[in-house]
Amino acid sequence: MVTPSDPPSRTAPSSPPRRTHRVTHRPVTRRPVVRRRPTHRASAPKVPSHPSGATARCNDGTFSYSQHHQGTCSHHGGVAVWYK
């Protein structure tokens, strides 16, 4: 409690407290993006050249020598490629 008879305080206004430790941060460095090539290429399966006289290649890889389109490769998953 301050009374009018007390002399005013002669102390300087308080300053913010000094830091006693130093905070350092490493600068953020971005690493270069390395784009790697695949070690192998996913290529389409190699299709053997069709045998002489084959009219179609079935979806399971077998060949058909059918004379007509109807029913060709019906038990082999259908026709993948027609040959003329």
PDB file as gemmi writes it, atoms N, CA and C in Angstrom:
CRYST1    1.000    1.000    1.000  90.00  90.00  90.00 P 1                      
ATOM      1  N   MET A   1       0.820  -1.148   0.000  1.00  0.00           N  
ATOM      2  CA  MET A   1       0.000   0.000   0.000  1.00  0.00           C  
ATOM      3  C   MET A   1       0.886   1.241   0.000  1.00  0.00           C  
ATOM      4  N   VAL A   2       0.574   2.156  -0.864  1.00  0.00           N  
ATOM      5  CA  VAL A   2       1.374   3.365  -0.997  1.00  0.00           C  
ATOM      6  C   VAL A   2       0.635   4.507  -0.308  1.00  0.00           C  
ATOM      7  N   THR A   3       1.384   5.206   0.534  1.00  0.00           N  
ATOM      8  CA  THR A   3       0.815   6.361   1.216  1.00  0.00           C  
ATOM      9  C   THR A   3       1.463   7.618   0.662  1.00  0.00           C  
ATOM     10  N   PRO A   4       0.811   8.757   0.761  1.00  0.00           N  
ATOM     11  CA  PRO A   4       1.388   9.976   0.200  1.00  0.00           C  
ATOM     12  C   PRO A   4       2.703  10.383   0.855  1.00  0.00           C  
ATOM     13  N   SER A   5       2.990   9.868   2.008  1.00  0.00           N  
ATOM     14  CA  SER A   5       4.226  10.249   2.670  1.00  0.00           C  
ATOM     15  C   SER A   5       5.424   9.435   2.193  1.00  0.00           C  
ATOM     16  N   ASP A   6       5.197   8.309   1.484  1.00  0.00           N  
ATOM     17  CA  ASP A   6       6.304   7.494   0.997  1.00  0.00           C  
ATOM     18  C   ASP A   6       6.949   8.163  -0.206  1.00  0.00           C  
ATOM     19  N   PRO A   7       8.282   8.180  -0.241  1.00  0.00           N  
ATOM     20  CA  PRO A   7       8.935   8.774  -1.400  1.00  0.00           C  
ATOM     21  C   PRO A   7       8.751   7.877  -2.634  1.00  0.00           C  
ATOM     22  N   PRO A   8       8.729   8.448  -3.821  1.00  0.00           N  
ATOM     23  CA  PRO A   8       8.581   7.628  -5.022  1.00  0.00           C  
ATOM     24  C   PRO A   8       9.799   6.734  -5.219  1.00  0.00           C  
ATOM     25  N   SER A   9       9.580   5.622  -5.828  1.00  0.00           N  
ATOM     26  CA  SER A   9      10.646   4.652  -6.066  1.00  0.00           C  
ATOM     27  C   SER A   9      11.597   5.186  -7.127  1.00  0.00           C  
ATOM     28  N   ARG A  10      12.892   5.000  -6.917  1.00  0.00           N  
ATOM     29  CA  ARG A  10      13.883   5.494  -7.864  1.00  0.00           C  
ATOM     30  C   ARG A  10      14.485   4.375  -8.709  1.00  0.00           C  
ATOM     31  N   THR A  11      13.914   3.250  -8.742  1.00  0.00           N  
ATOM     32  CA  THR A  11      14.452   2.152  -9.545  1.00  0.00           C  
ATOM     33  C   THR A  11      14.001   2.306 -10.987  1.00  0.00           C  
ATOM     34  N   ALA A  12      14.853   1.857 -11.870  1.00  0.00           N  
ATOM     35  CA  ALA A  12      14.530   1.931 -13.301  1.00  0.00           C  
ATOM     36  C   ALA A  12      13.424   0.931 -13.611  1.00  0.00           C  
ATOM     37  N   PRO A  13      12.650   1.223 -14.642  1.00  0.00           N  
ATOM     38  CA  PRO A  13      11.619   0.247 -15.015  1.00  0.00           C  
ATOM     39  C   PRO A  13      12.273  -1.087 -15.370  1.00  0.00           C  
ATOM     40  N   SER A  14      11.612  -2.154 -15.034  1.00  0.00           N  
ATOM     41  CA  SER A  14      12.217  -3.467 -15.257  1.00  0.00           C  
ATOM     42  C   SER A  14      12.233  -3.794 -16.754  1.00  0.00           C  
ATOM     43  N   SER A  15      13.340  -4.398 -17.176  1.00  0.00           N  
ATOM     44  CA  SER A  15      13.474  -4.825 -18.577  1.00  0.00           C  
ATOM     45  C   SER A  15      13.148  -6.311 -18.650  1.00  0.00           C  
ATOM     46  N   PRO A  16      12.859  -6.790 -19.842  1.00  0.00           N  
ATOM     47  CA  PRO A  16      12.534  -8.215 -19.947  1.00  0.00           C  
ATOM     48  C   PRO A  16      13.742  -9.049 -19.524  1.00  0.00           C  
ATOM     49  N   PRO A  17      13.525 -10.214 -18.969  1.00  0.00           N  
ATOM     50  CA  PRO A  17      14.634 -11.044 -18.510  1.00  0.00           C  
ATOM     51  C   PRO A  17      15.512 -11.485 -19.684  1.00  0.00           C  
ATOM     52  N   ARG A  18      16.797 -11.563 -19.435  1.00  0.00           N  
ATOM     53  CA  ARG A  18      17.730 -11.998 -20.479  1.00  0.00           C  
ATOM     54  C   ARG A  18      17.651 -13.502 -20.619  1.00  0.00           C  
ATOM     55  N   ARG A  19      17.824 -13.930 -21.838  1.00  0.00           N  
ATOM     56  CA  ARG A  19      17.853 -15.372 -22.072  1.00  0.00           C  
ATOM     57  C   ARG A  19      19.210 -15.891 -21.643  1.00  0.00           C  
ATOM     58  N   THR A  20      19.197 -16.998 -20.987  1.00  0.00           N  
ATOM     59  CA  THR A  20      20.453 -17.574 -20.523  1.00  0.00           C  
ATOM     60  C   THR A  20      20.946 -18.673 -21.443  1.00  0.00           C  
ATOM     61  N   HIS A  21      20.176 -19.017 -22.439  1.00  0.00           N  
ATOM     62  CA  HIS A  21      20.605 -20.042 -23.397  1.00  0.00           C  
ATOM     63  C   HIS A  21      20.309 -19.550 -24.804  1.00  0.00           C  
ATOM     64  N   ARG A  22      21.008 -20.107 -25.739  1.00  0.00           N  
ATOM     65  CA  ARG A  22      20.842 -19.715 -27.133  1.00  0.00           C  
ATOM     66  C   ARG A  22      20.100 -20.816 -27.874  1.00  0.00           C  
ATOM     67  N   VAL A  23      19.104 -20.429 -28.596  1.00  0.00           N  
ATOM     68  CA  VAL A  23      18.340 -21.374 -29.387  1.00  0.00           C  
ATOM     69  C   VAL A  23      18.806 -21.244 -30.823  1.00  0.00           C  
ATOM     70  N   THR A  24      19.332 -22.319 -31.350  1.00  0.00           N  
ATOM     71  CA  THR A  24      19.778 -22.294 -32.743  1.00  0.00           C  
ATOM     72  C   THR A  24      19.024 -23.351 -33.517  1.00  0.00           C  
ATOM     73  N   HIS A  25      18.794 -23.072 -34.739  1.00  0.00           N  
ATOM     74  CA  HIS A  25      18.116 -24.007 -35.617  1.00  0.00           C  
ATOM     75  C   HIS A  25      18.939 -24.170 -36.874  1.00  0.00           C  
ATOM     76  N   ARG A  26      18.993 -25.381 -37.339  1.00  0.00           N  
ATOM     77  CA  ARG A  26      19.664 -25.615 -38.607  1.00  0.00           C  
ATOM     78  C   ARG A  26      18.749 -25.128 -39.720  1.00  0.00           C  
ATOM     79  N   PRO A  27      19.330 -24.557 -40.746  1.00  0.00           N  
ATOM     80  CA  PRO A  27      18.470 -24.142 -41.859  1.00  0.00           C  
ATOM     81  C   PRO A  27      17.864 -25.369 -42.530  1.00  0.00           C  
ATOM     82  N   VAL A  28      16.637 -25.230 -42.946  1.00  0.00           N  
ATOM     83  CA  VAL A  28      15.953 -26.333 -43.599  1.00  0.00           C  
ATOM     84  C   VAL A  28      16.476 -26.432 -45.021  1.00  0.00           C  
ATOM     85  N   THR A  29      17.051 -27.565 -45.344  1.00  0.00           N  
ATOM     86  CA  THR A  29      17.546 -27.780 -46.705  1.00  0.00           C  
ATOM     87  C   THR A  29      16.686 -28.848 -47.347  1.00  0.00           C  
ATOM     88  N   ARG A  30      16.343 -28.607 -48.555  1.00  0.00           N  
ATOM     89  CA  ARG A  30      15.540 -29.592 -49.275  1.00  0.00           C  
ATOM     90  C   ARG A  30      16.464 -30.486 -50.074  1.00  0.00           C  
ATOM     91  N   ARG A  31      16.232 -31.758 -49.922  1.00  0.00           N  
ATOM     92  CA  ARG A  31      17.029 -32.703 -50.688  1.00  0.00           C  
ATOM     93  C   ARG A  31      16.494 -32.751 -52.104  1.00  0.00           C  
ATOM     94  N   PRO A  32      17.384 -32.909 -53.072  1.00  0.00           N  
ATOM     95  CA  PRO A  32      16.898 -32.993 -54.452  1.00  0.00           C  
ATOM     96  C   PRO A  32      16.086 -34.270 -54.652  1.00  0.00           C  
ATOM     97  N   VAL A  33      15.078 -34.162 -55.459  1.00  0.00           N  
ATOM     98  CA  VAL A  33      14.225 -35.302 -55.746  1.00  0.00           C  
ATOM     99  C   VAL A  33      14.962 -36.201 -56.726  1.00  0.00           C  
ATOM    100  N   VAL A  34      15.117 -37.458 -56.341  1.00  0.00           N  
ATOM    101  CA  VAL A  34      15.806 -38.414 -57.197  1.00  0.00           C  
ATOM    102  C   VAL A  34      14.748 -39.265 -57.869  1.00  0.00           C  
ATOM    103  N   ARG A  35      14.687 -39.155 -59.154  1.00  0.00           N  
ATOM    104  CA  ARG A  35      13.741 -39.974 -59.909  1.00  0.00           C  
ATOM    105  C   ARG A  35      14.497 -41.189 -60.427  1.00  0.00           C  
ATOM    106  N   ARG A  36      14.102 -42.319 -59.914  1.00  0.00           N  
ATOM    107  CA  ARG A  36      14.792 -43.542 -60.299  1.00  0.00           C  
ATOM    108  C   ARG A  36      14.036 -44.231 -61.418  1.00  0.00           C  
ATOM    109  N   ARG A  37      14.806 -44.761 -62.317  1.00  0.00           N  
ATOM    110  CA  ARG A  37      14.193 -45.530 -63.394  1.00  0.00           C  
ATOM    111  C   ARG A  37      13.939 -46.947 -62.905  1.00  0.00           C  
ATOM    112  N   PRO A  38      12.882 -47.565 -63.380  1.00  0.00           N  
ATOM    113  CA  PRO A  38      12.647 -48.948 -62.973  1.00  0.00           C  
ATOM    114  C   PRO A  38      13.774 -49.845 -63.481  1.00  0.00           C  
ATOM    115  N   THR A  39      14.059 -50.876 -62.717  1.00  0.00           N  
ATOM    116  CA  THR A  39      15.145 -51.767 -63.112  1.00  0.00           C  
ATOM    117  C   THR A  39      14.747 -52.656 -64.284  1.00  0.00           C  
ATOM    118  N   HIS A  40      13.482 -52.830 -64.474  1.00  0.00           N  
ATOM    119  CA  HIS A  40      13.016 -53.603 -65.619  1.00  0.00           C  
ATOM    120  C   HIS A  40      11.760 -52.938 -66.167  1.00  0.00           C  
ATOM    121  N   ARG A  41      11.541 -53.095 -67.390  1.00  0.00           N  
ATOM    122  CA  ARG A  41      10.342 -52.520 -67.999  1.00  0.00           C  
ATOM    123  C   ARG A  41       9.265 -53.580 -68.092  1.00  0.00           C  
ATOM    124  N   ALA A  42       8.082 -53.170 -67.734  1.00  0.00           N  
ATOM    125  CA  ALA A  42       6.954 -54.084 -67.858  1.00  0.00           C  
ATOM    126  C   ALA A  42       6.495 -54.042 -69.307  1.00  0.00           C  
ATOM    127  N   SER A  43       6.856 -55.039 -70.030  1.00  0.00           N  
ATOM    128  CA  SER A  43       6.494 -55.061 -71.443  1.00  0.00           C  
ATOM    129  C   SER A  43       5.352 -56.045 -71.659  1.00  0.00           C  
ATOM    130  N   ALA A  44       4.724 -55.888 -72.777  1.00  0.00           N  
ATOM    131  CA  ALA A  44       3.637 -56.789 -73.134  1.00  0.00           C  
ATOM    132  C   ALA A  44       4.210 -58.200 -73.301  1.00  0.00           C  
ATOM    133  N   PRO A  45       3.436 -59.200 -72.941  1.00  0.00           N  
ATOM    134  CA  PRO A  45       3.943 -60.553 -73.105  1.00  0.00           C  
ATOM    135  C   PRO A  45       4.256 -60.827 -74.568  1.00  0.00           C  
ATOM    136  N   LYS A  46       5.345 -61.506 -74.759  1.00  0.00           N  
ATOM    137  CA  LYS A  46       5.739 -61.803 -76.139  1.00  0.00           C  
ATOM    138  C   LYS A  46       4.814 -62.874 -76.702  1.00  0.00           C  
ATOM    139  N   VAL A  47       4.241 -62.553 -77.812  1.00  0.00           N  
ATOM    140  CA  VAL A  47       3.329 -63.470 -78.466  1.00  0.00           C  
ATOM    141  C   VAL A  47       4.089 -64.153 -79.587  1.00  0.00           C  
ATOM    142  N   PRO A  48       4.138 -65.458 -79.541  1.00  0.00           N  
ATOM    143  CA  PRO A  48       4.845 -66.135 -80.625  1.00  0.00           C  
ATOM    144  C   PRO A  48       4.109 -65.913 -81.939  1.00  0.00           C  
ATOM    145  N   SER A  49       4.850 -65.887 -82.998  1.00  0.00           N  
ATOM    146  CA  SER A  49       4.182 -65.757 -84.296  1.00  0.00           C  
ATOM    147  C   SER A  49       3.260 -66.967 -84.454  1.00  0.00           C  
ATOM    148  N   HIS A  50       2.122 -66.721 -85.051  1.00  0.00           N  
ATOM    149  CA  HIS A  50       1.151 -67.811 -85.110  1.00  0.00           C  
ATOM    150  C   HIS A  50       1.614 -68.917 -86.062  1.00  0.00           C  
ATOM    151  N   PRO A  51       1.297 -70.122 -85.685  1.00  0.00           N  
ATOM    152  CA  PRO A  51       1.693 -71.260 -86.512  1.00  0.00           C  
ATOM    153  C   PRO A  51       0.968 -71.234 -87.855  1.00  0.00           C  
ATOM    154  N   SER A  52       1.552 -71.874 -88.772  1.00  0.00           N  
ATOM    155  CA  SER A  52       0.971 -71.945 -90.111  1.00  0.00           C  
ATOM    156  C   SER A  52      -0.411 -72.600 -90.046  1.00  0.00           C  
ATOM    157  N   GLY A  53      -1.392 -71.933 -90.597  1.00  0.00           N  
ATOM    158  CA  GLY A  53      -2.746 -72.476 -90.652  1.00  0.00           C  
ATOM    159  C   GLY A  53      -3.625 -72.061 -89.488  1.00  0.00           C  
ATOM    160  N   ALA A  54      -3.093 -71.412 -88.443  1.00  0.00           N  
ATOM    161  CA  ALA A  54      -3.912 -71.001 -87.302  1.00  0.00           C  
ATOM    162  C   ALA A  54      -4.792 -69.829 -87.729  1.00  0.00           C  
ATOM    163  N   THR A  55      -6.049 -69.850 -87.302  1.00  0.00           N  
ATOM    164  CA  THR A  55      -6.971 -68.783 -87.662  1.00  0.00           C  
ATOM    165  C   THR A  55      -7.236 -67.825 -86.498  1.00  0.00           C  
ATOM    166  N   ALA A  56      -6.903 -68.230 -85.268  1.00  0.00           N  
ATOM    167  CA  ALA A  56      -7.148 -67.378 -84.102  1.00  0.00           C  
ATOM    168  C   ALA A  56      -6.229 -67.780 -82.954  1.00  0.00           C  
ATOM    169  N   ARG A  57      -5.995 -66.813 -82.072  1.00  0.00           N  
ATOM    170  CA  ARG A  57      -5.297 -67.104 -80.816  1.00  0.00           C  
ATOM    171  C   ARG A  57      -6.311 -66.892 -79.712  1.00  0.00           C  
ATOM    172  N   CYS A  58      -6.450 -67.885 -78.843  1.00  0.00           N  
ATOM    173  CA  CYS A  58      -7.415 -67.821 -77.749  1.00  0.00           C  
ATOM    174  C   CYS A  58      -6.837 -67.024 -76.585  1.00  0.00           C  
ATOM    175  N   ASN A  59      -7.714 -66.601 -75.664  1.00  0.00           N  
ATOM    176  CA  ASN A  59      -7.291 -65.822 -74.506  1.00  0.00           C  
ATOM    177  C   ASN A  59      -6.356 -66.579 -73.578  1.00  0.00           C  
ATOM    178  N   ASP A  60      -6.370 -67.899 -73.596  1.00  0.00           N  
ATOM    179  CA  ASP A  60      -5.456 -68.661 -72.747  1.00  0.00           C  
ATOM    180  C   ASP A  60      -4.129 -68.963 -73.446  1.00  0.00           C  
ATOM    181  N   GLY A  61      -3.945 -68.446 -74.671  1.00  0.00           N  
ATOM    182  CA  GLY A  61      -2.678 -68.606 -75.388  1.00  0.00           C  
ATOM    183  C   GLY A  61      -2.648 -69.744 -76.393  1.00  0.00           C  
ATOM    184  N   THR A  62      -3.683 -70.539 -76.438  1.00  0.00           N  
ATOM    185  CA  THR A  62      -3.714 -71.625 -77.415  1.00  0.00           C  
ATOM    186  C   THR A  62      -4.151 -71.088 -78.769  1.00  0.00           C  
ATOM    187  N   PHE A  63      -3.896 -71.857 -79.804  1.00  0.00           N  
ATOM    188  CA  PHE A  63      -4.266 -71.452 -81.158  1.00  0.00           C  
ATOM    189  C   PHE A  63      -5.418 -72.305 -81.656  1.00  0.00           C  
ATOM    190  N   SER A  64      -6.225 -71.712 -82.496  1.00  0.00           N  
ATOM    191  CA  SER A  64      -7.369 -72.411 -83.070  1.00  0.00           C  
ATOM    192  C   SER A  64      -7.199 -72.494 -84.575  1.00  0.00           C  
ATOM    193  N   TYR A  65      -7.627 -73.616 -85.111  1.00  0.00           N  
ATOM    194  CA  TYR A  65      -7.566 -73.836 -86.560  1.00  0.00           C  
ATOM    195  C   TYR A  65      -8.976 -73.956 -87.123  1.00  0.00           C  
ATOM    196  N   SER A  66      -9.898 -73.306 -86.474  1.00  0.00           N  
ATOM    197  CA  SER A  66     -11.302 -73.379 -86.830  1.00  0.00           C  
ATOM    198  C   SER A  66     -11.537 -72.781 -88.215  1.00  0.00           C  
ATOM    199  N   GLN A  67     -12.468 -73.380 -88.941  1.00  0.00           N  
ATOM    200  CA  GLN A  67     -12.833 -72.869 -90.254  1.00  0.00           C  
ATOM    201  C   GLN A  67     -13.897 -71.778 -90.158  1.00  0.00           C  
ATOM    202  N   HIS A  68     -14.634 -71.721 -89.053  1.00  0.00           N  
ATOM    203  CA  HIS A  68     -15.703 -70.753 -88.873  1.00  0.00           C  
ATOM    204  C   HIS A  68     -15.510 -69.994 -87.548  1.00  0.00           C  
ATOM    205  N   HIS A  69     -16.039 -68.781 -87.489  1.00  0.00           N  
ATOM    206  CA  HIS A  69     -15.899 -67.966 -86.292  1.00  0.00           C  
ATOM    207  C   HIS A  69     -16.743 -68.481 -85.135  1.00  0.00           C  
ATOM    208  N   GLN A  70     -17.886 -69.045 -85.434  1.00  0.00           N  
ATOM    209  CA  GLN A  70     -18.800 -69.452 -84.384  1.00  0.00           C  
ATOM    210  C   GLN A  70     -18.201 -70.590 -83.555  1.00  0.00           C  
ATOM    211  N   GLY A  71     -18.124 -70.373 -82.234  1.00  0.00           N  
ATOM    212  CA  GLY A  71     -17.643 -71.410 -81.322  1.00  0.00           C  
ATOM    213  C   GLY A  71     -16.129 -71.489 -81.205  1.00  0.00           C  
ATOM    214  N   THR A  72     -15.414 -70.634 -81.932  1.00  0.00           N  
ATOM    215  CA  THR A  72     -13.962 -70.675 -81.861  1.00  0.00           C  
ATOM    216  C   THR A  72     -13.513 -70.242 -80.465  1.00  0.00           C  
ATOM    217  N   CYS A  73     -12.630 -70.984 -79.854  1.00  0.00           N  
ATOM    218  CA  CYS A  73     -12.071 -70.734 -78.517  1.00  0.00           C  
ATOM    219  C   CYS A  73     -13.137 -70.683 -77.435  1.00  0.00           C  
ATOM    220  N   SER A  74     -14.266 -71.361 -77.624  1.00  0.00           N  
ATOM    221  CA  SER A  74     -15.352 -71.275 -76.652  1.00  0.00           C  
ATOM    222  C   SER A  74     -14.967 -71.881 -75.305  1.00  0.00           C  
ATOM    223  N   HIS A  75     -14.071 -72.825 -75.275  1.00  0.00           N  
ATOM    224  CA  HIS A  75     -13.642 -73.428 -74.015  1.00  0.00           C  
ATOM    225  C   HIS A  75     -12.281 -72.894 -73.566  1.00  0.00           C  
ATOM    226  N   HIS A  76     -11.815 -71.841 -74.174  1.00  0.00           N  
ATOM    227  CA  HIS A  76     -10.491 -71.277 -73.861  1.00  0.00           C  
ATOM    228  C   HIS A  76     -10.569 -69.789 -73.511  1.00  0.00           C  
ATOM    229  N   GLY A  77     -11.734 -69.301 -73.148  1.00  0.00           N  
ATOM    230  CA  GLY A  77     -11.888 -67.915 -72.719  1.00  0.00           C  
ATOM    231  C   GLY A  77     -12.175 -66.934 -73.835  1.00  0.00           C  
ATOM    232  N   GLY A  78     -12.477 -67.407 -75.011  1.00  0.00           N  
ATOM    233  CA  GLY A  78     -12.794 -66.521 -76.129  1.00  0.00           C  
ATOM    234  C   GLY A  78     -11.580 -66.239 -77.009  1.00  0.00           C  
ATOM    235  N   VAL A  79     -11.817 -65.485 -78.061  1.00  0.00           N  
ATOM    236  CA  VAL A  79     -10.772 -65.180 -79.039  1.00  0.00           C  
ATOM    237  C   VAL A  79     -10.052 -63.903 -78.633  1.00  0.00           C  
ATOM    238  N   ALA A  80      -8.730 -63.948 -78.623  1.00  0.00           N  
ATOM    239  CA  ALA A  80      -7.932 -62.765 -78.347  1.00  0.00           C  
ATOM    240  C   ALA A  80      -7.583 -62.069 -79.661  1.00  0.00           C  
ATOM    241  N   VAL A  81      -7.155 -62.832 -80.669  1.00  0.00           N  
ATOM    242  CA  VAL A  81      -6.733 -62.271 -81.944  1.00  0.00           C  
ATOM    243  C   VAL A  81      -7.196 -63.172 -83.074  1.00  0.00           C  
ATOM    244  N   TRP A  82      -7.775 -62.552 -84.094  1.00  0.00           N  
ATOM    245  CA  TRP A  82      -8.123 -63.285 -85.310  1.00  0.00           C  
ATOM    246  C   TRP A  82      -7.012 -63.131 -86.322  1.00  0.00           C  
ATOM    247  N   TYR A  83      -6.664 -64.191 -87.008  1.00  0.00           N  
ATOM    248  CA  TYR A  83      -5.694 -64.150 -88.100  1.00  0.00           C  
ATOM    249  C   TYR A  83      -6.435 -64.389 -89.386  1.00  0.00           C  
ATOM    250  N   LYS A  84      -5.990 -63.751 -90.443  1.00  0.00           N  
ATOM    251  CA  LYS A  84      -6.643 -63.963 -91.744  1.00  0.00           C  
ATOM    252  C   LYS A  84      -5.886 -64.948 -92.568  1.00  0.00           C  
TER     253      LYS A  84                                                      
END                                                                             
